Amino acid sequence: MRKLKEDSFSGRAYALDALRGYAILTMVLSATIAMTMLPAWMYHAQVPPPDHVFHPEIPGLTWVDMVFPSFLFSMGAAFPFSIGKKFSRGVSRFRLSMSALWRGILLMFFGVFIAHCFPYVLSDPQDMRSWLIAIFAFILLFPMFMRIPAKIPDWSRHAIQLGAVLVALILMLSVKYADGTGFSCGENDMDIIIIILANMAIFGSLLYIFTIGNVKARLIVLALLFAFSLGAMSPQPSWASAVANFKPFPGFYSFHYLKYLFIIVPGSIAGEYLYDWMGRRKSSDVTDSGVAIGMLLESLAFVLCNLYCLYMRFLVLNMVLNLLLIILGWCIIRKAHGDMAALWKRVFLLGAFLIALGLLIEPFEGGIKKDPVNFSYLFTSGGLAAMSLIFFSVLCDYWRLQRGTAFLVMSGQNPMIAYVSGSLLIMPLMSILGILNPFFTFCSSGPWLGVLQGFVLTALSMLVTMFFTRIKWFWRT
């Protein structure tokens, strides 16, 4: 495969962008495929067809269950690039902590605002009013979260952002919703995915800030959190359960959100490996192409093997196959030369350890489950996300397939736009143009046309995101 010039990929962790882009686009896809009689592996394992009712007793793992962990892992892996770089330039831990807190608060506001502006929340059935409000909300998010490229004083930037926030508050407080009520800030009135990300932006960032350069301390905190979580799970009343059930800010915080640190922290370790490699990589890497192909196939095999076997509940077969894959991967990478091979080796060992740990405790808590989230799910999905990072590293960093991965990379650089553009822009515009209902009617005429519906809406969201990324209009917190 043709290699591109080094300078076309310099300065950014494109494998990390691609992993984040894959996560956000599959997140959009999983939310837009029609709820028809598709195979059960096309949905969350615990929300099977035909009724799509939540069944907490069902264990298993599908590709939909892997979407959120992949995004969390990439979020943790970005800490060395966002936080670590600032710390190395002399920014104090206090300023970094305040920045993390502010970022989390902004994300929480984002989660509340978009949850109140989705068309299906505004009216049922959706009408012109709901579509126009959704589009206005999408436009309003730009002054709230975009870093204005023009050279203006900092106070002007803050004034514009504050003004947009005030307009958003007025909009939420003045609108009547589909259920006939007004603005509410309860646990069901916010986007739970964004709220969890906001918690990780705060607690994950703080943990990284105070353990920069000290992975052991980070792991010790995880070990203590693991022990505390086990204590809180006891049916007997205890101080641990009292702390775990304490919710000073219902909806915005729950102790159970902290379990996602078991994905964030391994992600931060992989990010440090990636950051270290980027600091010493050379234009010509001596890593053999055979090793690259081997690691590409290895990482893909890990993901496919675990998705299939854990969903089908072939637990013994899955353990044997994973053991063989670990041995084979070690044979491929252990004597490989070159900086990139060294990176893959470190991430591979991290991923293999997490997968092995997750599979060993898979019988615990009734098998691997996304909801309520259990430790087998956290460790296994984190390990598979690490393997996915290797996969994208081969494509983006070794083979430098710029054109082939651009849609993932550009989406990963602007994930907030990708997350909401479908609901707040694409579908409202399609409805106003009179093509949304005919499109939905057509896609509901056959099971696999429901998949086509998801791909079309995801592709349109991707194109919108790529457009704003290309003109450098990024949403940031």
N, C-alpha and C positions, 0 to 999 in steps of 0.2 A: 504494500500500500504506500501511496505517495506521502512523503513527509513535507510539511509546510515549513516555512522559515521560522526560526526560533523567535524572532521579535514579534511575530503575530500572536504569540501566546505568552509573552513575558509579562510579569507584574501581577498576575492573578492566579488563584488556584482554580483552574478551569474544571478539573475533575470534581471539586467541591461544588462549584456552580452547577455542573451537570447533574450531580446527585440531588441537589436541592430542586433543580428544575424538574427532574423526573418525579420527585416526590410531590411537588405542587401540581403538576399536570395530571398525574394519576389520581390525586386528591379531587381535582375538578372532574375528571372522567368518572370516578366512582360515584360522584354525587349527581351526575347528569344522565347516566344510563337509565333507561326506562325500567320501572319496577314490574317487569313481566316475568314470564316463566322461563327465565334463563337458567342454566345450570347453577346450582347453589354456590359453586366456587367463584361465581361472578359477584358475590355479595360478601358482606361480613359473615364469618362462619356462624356467628350466634344470631343472625337475622336471616334465616333461610327462607326461600320461597315455599309455598305461594303466598303465605299471609304476611311475611316479613315482620313477624312479631319477635321481640327480643326473648331469647331462651338462654338464660345464664348458665344452665347446666351443660350446654353443648361445648365441648372442647374442639380445638382445631385452629388452623391458620390458613388464610387465603391471601391473594395478592392485595386485596383491599385492606386487610389487617396490617399489611407491611407499609402502607403509605405514610401514616403519621410517624412511626418510629424512624423511618428514613429521613423525614424532615427534622425531627428532633436531633438525630445523630449529626446531620449537617449543621444544625444550629450550634451544637457543642463544638464541632470541628472548626467553626468560624471564630471562636473565642480567641485563639492565639493571633489571628489576623486583625481582629478589631480591638480587643482589650490588650493582648500581649504586646502588640506593636506600640500602642500608646504608652504602656508601662515602660518599655525599653527606651522611649524618648523622654522619660522623666516625669510623666503624669503621675500624681500621687494616687495611692489606693483610695483615699477619701474621695477625690474627684471622680475616679472611676466608679466607685460605689454609688455616688449620687447620680452619675450618668446612667448606671444600670437601673436604679430605682425609677428615674424619670422615664426611661425607655419602657419599663414594665407598665407604668401608669398610662403612658400613651397607647400602648398595645391594648390595655384594658378598655380604654375609651373607644378605640377602634372596634373592639369586639362588641361593645354595647351599641355603638352607633350603627354599624352595618346590620346588626340583628333587628334594629328597629326600622330599617329602610329597605329590607327585602320586600319585593312586591307582594308575595303571598302573606306577609305579616300585615301589610297595609290594607288589603281588601281581599275578600273572597266571594265571588271570583275576582280576579284582577281587572282593574279598569284603567282608563287613561290617567286618572289621578295618581294611581299607584306607580304606573310606569314612569310618569314625569318626575315624581318625587325620587324614585330610584336613580334616574339619570342625574338629577340635580345633586343627589348625595354623592354619586361617583365624581362629579366635577368638584364638589366641595372638598373631597379628600385630597385633592392636589395641593391647595394652599396649606392644608393641615399637615401633610407628611412629605411634600416634595421639597428638596433642597433647591431653592431658586437659583438658577445658574447666573443671574445678573449680579453685578457687583454692587451691593447695597449694604448699608450699615447693619450690624447685628441686631440693633434695636428694631429696625424696620422688619427684619425677618421674623422676630419674635412677635411683633405687633400684628403682622399678617396671619401668623399661625394662631394667635390668640383670638383674632377676629373671626377666623374660620371656625374655631371651636365654639365660640359664642353663637354663631349662626346655627351650627349643628345642634347645640343645646336648645335653642329656640324652636328649631324644626321638630325635634323629638318631643318637646313639651306641648307643642301646639297641634300635633297631628292626632287624629282619632284612628284607631287600629281596627283590624278585621273583627276582633272579638268585642268591639264596642267600648273598650276601655282606653285610657290615655297612657302616658309614659309610665313604665314600671321598671324597676331595677332589681327584680328578683332573680333567683337562680335560673329560671327558664327564659329570661329575657336578655340573654347575652349569648354570643357565639362561644361555645365551650372550648372549641379547638384553640381559638385565639386567647381565651382566658388561661388555658394551660400553658400556652407559649409565653404569655406575659409572666406567669409565675416562674417559668424556667429562665426568662430573661432577667428576672430579679435574683432568685436563689441560685440558679446555675452560674450566673455571672459573678455573684458575690463569692461563691465557693471557689471559682477559678481565680478571682482577683487576689484572694488571701492564700492561695496555694500555687501561685505562679512559680514555676521551677521546682516544685515539690510534689511530684505525683504521688509519693507515698502518703503524704498528709491527705491528699484528695481521696485516696483509697481507704484510708482509716475512717474518714468521715462517712464514706459509703458503708463500710462495715458496721459502724455504729448505727447508721440509719436502718440498715438491714436488721440488726438485732432489735432496735426499737420497734420496727414494723411488725416483727414476729410477736413481740410482747403485746402490742396493741391489738393483734388479731385474737388474742385469748378471749374466750367467752366469759372468763372471770373478771369482775370489776377491778380495775387497776389504774395507777396514775398514768400509765402509758396510753390506755384507751381514753382516759379523760382528756389528755393532751391532744390525741389524734382526732377526737370528736369536737374539739374546741374550734369554733368558727367565728372569729371576731368580725369578719367581713363576709357574710354568706354570699356565695356565688363567686366572689372575687378570689377567695382563698379557701383551700381545703388541704389538710395534711396529706391526703391521698394524692394530691398533685405532685408532691415531692418524690413519689416513687419514680417519676420519669427522669429523675437525676441519674438513675441507673442506666439510662441511655445517653443522657447529656454528658456525663463524666467520661465514659469511654470515647464518646465523640471528641471531647476536648483533648484526650490523649492522642487519638489519631490525628487531630488537627495539629498538635505539636510536632508529630512525626512529619506531617506534610509541610509545615512551616519551616522546620529544620532543613528538609530536603530542598525547598525553594531557595533557602539562603545560601546553599552551596552547590546547586545544580550547575552543570556546564552545558555548553551548546552541543557537545557531542557526548553521548552516554554510551558506555561500553556494554550495557545490558544486552544480552543476546536476544534476538527476535523470537527464538524458540521458547525462551523463558517467558516472554511477554504473551505469546499465544497460550502457553500452558497456564499462566495465571488468569488470563481472560476466561478460558474454559473452566478452570477450577472455580473461580468466583461465581460464574453462572451456574455451575453444577450444584454448588452449595445451596443457592437460592431455590432452584427448581426442585431439588431433592427434598428439601425441608417443606416447601409448600405442598408438594404432592403427598408425601408420606404423613405429615402431621395432619393434613386435612382428611386423608383416607384412614388415618389411625393405624398405619403400618409402623408401629413404634420400634419393634425390634429391628426390622429391616432398615429403618431410618438411622438407628444408632450404628448399625454395621456400616452402612454407606457413608455416614459422616466420618467414622473412624478411618475408613479407607481413603476418603478424600483428604483428611488431615495428613495421613502418612504420605500420600501421593504429592500433595502440595509441598510438604516439607522436603521431599526428595527433589522437587523441581527447584525450589528457591534456596535451599541451604548453602549451596556452593556457587550460586550465581554472583557475578561480579557487576559492579556499577552502582552509582548512587541511587538510581531508580529501583534497581533490584533490592537494595537495602531498605528502601521505603516500603516496597511491597512485602518484604519479609516481616517487618515490624507490624504492619497493619494486619497481615495474615495471621500472625501469632495472636494478636489481640482478638481478632474475629473468631479464630478457632477456639480460643479459651472461652469466650462468651457463649458460643454455640454449644460447646461441650457442657458448660455449666448449666445452661438453660435446659438441655436435654436430660441431664442427670436428675434435675429436680422437676421434670415434666409431670410425674405422677402426683406431685405435691399440689394441693389446692384444686384437685379434680382435673388436671390436665391443662395444657396451654390455653389461656383465654385472654382475650383483649379487654373484656368488660364483665365483671370488675377486673381490672388489670392485675395480673399475678406475675410472680418473679420469673417463671419460665418464659413468659411472653416477653418481658423486659430484656432478659439476657439473650434469648434466642434472636429476637428481632434486632437487637443492637449488634450482635455478631453478624447477622446477614447484611445489615447496613454497612458494616466494615468491609465485607466482601464486595458489596456493590461499589464502594469507593475504589477498591482495586480495579474493578471492571472499568469504571470511568477513567481511572488514571491511565490504564493502557490505551484507551481510545483517545483521550484528550491530551495527555502529557507525553506518551511514548509515540503513538502514531500521529498525533496532532491533527486529528480529523476535524478541522475547524468547521467546514461546511456541514458535515454530517451531524455534528452535535450542537450547531449554533442555536437551534430551537430550544434545546435543553438549557444550554448555558445562559442565553438571554432571558429565558423565563426564570431561571434560578437567580439571576441578578435583580429581578424585580418581582419577588413572589407575592407581595401584597396586592399588586395590580392583578396578577394572574388569579389570585384567590377570589376576587369579587367582581371582575369585569364581566363574567358570564351572567350573574344575577342582577347586577346594577346597570349594565350597559347593553350587552348583546341581546338578551331576551327582551328587555323593554323596547329596544329599537326594532327587533323582529316583530314584536306585537304591534307597534305603532304602524309599521309598514304592512301589516296584515298577513304576514307569512308564518307567524309562530304557531297558531292553532292548526293550519293546514299541515305544517311540518310535523307537529306532534301527532296529528291524526294519522298521517302516513306511517310514522314510525311505530304506532301502536298496532298496526295491522299484522305484524309478525314479530316473534321473539327476538331474532337477531337484528331486526330493524331498530329495536330498542338500543342495541349496542351502537348502531350507526348514529342514532340520536346523540349519544354521549360523545362519540368521536367528532361529530360536526361541531357541537357546542364547545368542546375542549379545543379544537383547532382554531375556532374563531377567537376564543379567549387567548390562546397562544399568540395569534397574529396581533391582537391588540397589545399584548404585553411586549412583544418583540418591537412593535412600532415605537412605543414609549421608551423602551430601552435603547433603541437605536438613536433617538433624538436626545438621549440622556436625561429623561424625566423620570427620576427614581423616587419611589416612596420609601422613606426611612423613618425610624423612630429614634 
